[in-house]
Amino acid sequence: MLDTITRSVDDRSARGIAVSISRLITSGSLPVGSKLPTVRQLSRRLGVSPTTVGEAWRALADIGAIETLGRNGTIVRQPTGPGSPRRYRKVVADPDNAGHFAIDLSTGTPDPGLLPDLRPALAKVSSQDLTGSYLDHAVLPELESRLRVRWPFEPEELTVVDGAMDALDRILGVVAHLGDRVVVEDPCFPPVLDLLDQMGVEIIGVPVDDEGLDLAALEEAMRMQPVAIILQPRAQNPTGVTMTAERARRVARTIAESPVADRIVVIEDDHAGDIAVGELVSIGCHLPDRTVHVRSYSKSHGPDLRLAAVGGNGAVVSSVANRRLLGPGWSSRILQSVLLELLDDPSTITSLGHARAEYARRRRDVVDRLHAAGVVTTGTDGINLWVRVTDERSALLALAARGIGAAPGQPFALDERHPSIRVTVGLLADDGQRAEVAETLVMAANTSATSRRGQR
């Protein structure tokens, strides 16, 4: 047992030790119920401190991969994943960001006033004859046809699930397992990172620049043989970056020339959908057999629709659909009927065009004011703004003192090179309110811990 673990560990950091042991458990080299060496034994053999091994043990215990039984030692268990989405909780319930703000811009949610009116579609659907059968198609045939026309590439298979995070959860359940490596954008949407942590997956962060994934970092990440890449092709949350067509082409080429070209899965999360102003480009246009594209309708048509379409690689999408047969079976065909009505409804199309332009105007107004004052932001699209600050905690406290809530940047970031906060500027409907928030953001962005202490 000790020799097996020692031979498998290349990276002797706490994370590296935990990942190596995770892979041994996945492969069956460390069977469930087997007893692990003591912390002292393994630290001596690896030439690291007992503290380092102890941290690895805690990481493994967090996902249920091991259990410490006191004097009876530590044994291998079937991993269950940690129970709490720790990064996401920091965004929605951060102690420095808690309370009832006069202007809460921490949410990342769309403006209810810019969502289309669902009542006509609901009324029309309610008068239709709706099936009560368990045996009908999981996706309404008319909706599938409509979605295929709108898809950025020809999908081998297509299904509908209950929102973008449900889609990512189910796709990752097919393609990634304990100890595998998955590439994500850095910074990244916190629930995605929480999900990967719960799966016991090793996360590889690739920085995002103004055009998308950094190519040099992606090439390096490919050498680590990941099983999947998760990216948001437009209005990336939190940075607002929309991938350019040229960058998509070069990303696809980097993947195609990598050691994992024949088995990696690219998972695209088009979460902004019809409210994004940027053109949708897809890796699937270049690597259709390796791409699964997710199209969410929550931010554009309404969060309570809870619908997202999943299309692309046939084996992956079919596996997702088949697994759902053992759970929910299908997403409500009533809600699918509502979405179908909305997709072709002229008033909804007009409403979405207005929302798209209005979100862009609100974002641009705040960005122009911040840039004029020398405050750095990223991206060009979406309802969120990623704002560079001198000190994250100080910035949040400075905003809170003026009754403004924003999301801390740390839960989004794997590499905390540049302290930042996320501000949902899409909620700022009033011109005067935008001016007030921009002025406060300028002050907050330049507030440091030292200056804050000097004000006491």
Secondary structure, DSSP 8 states (H G I E B T S, - for coil): -HHHHHHH-S--SHHHHHHHHHHHHHHTSS-TT-EE--HHHHHHHHTS-HHHHHHHHHHHHHTTSEEE-GGG-EEE------SS-HHHHHHHS-TTS-S--SEE--S----GGGS---HHHHHHHHTS-----SSS-SS-HHHHHHHHHH-SS--SEEEEESSHHHHHHHHHHHH--TT-EEEEEES--HHHHHHHHHHT-EEEEEEEETTEE-HHHHHHHHTT--SEEEE-SSS-TTT-----HHHHHHHHHHHHTSTTTTT-EEEEEE-SGGG--S----GGGT-GGGEEEEEE-HHHH-GGG--EEEEE-HHHHHHHHHHHTTTT-S--HHHHHHHHHHHH-HHHHHHHHHHHHHHHHHHHHHHHHHHHTT--B--S-SS-EEEE-S-HHHHHHHHHHTTEE-EESGGG-SS-SS-EEEE-GGG---HHHHHHHHHHHHHHHT--HHHHHHT-
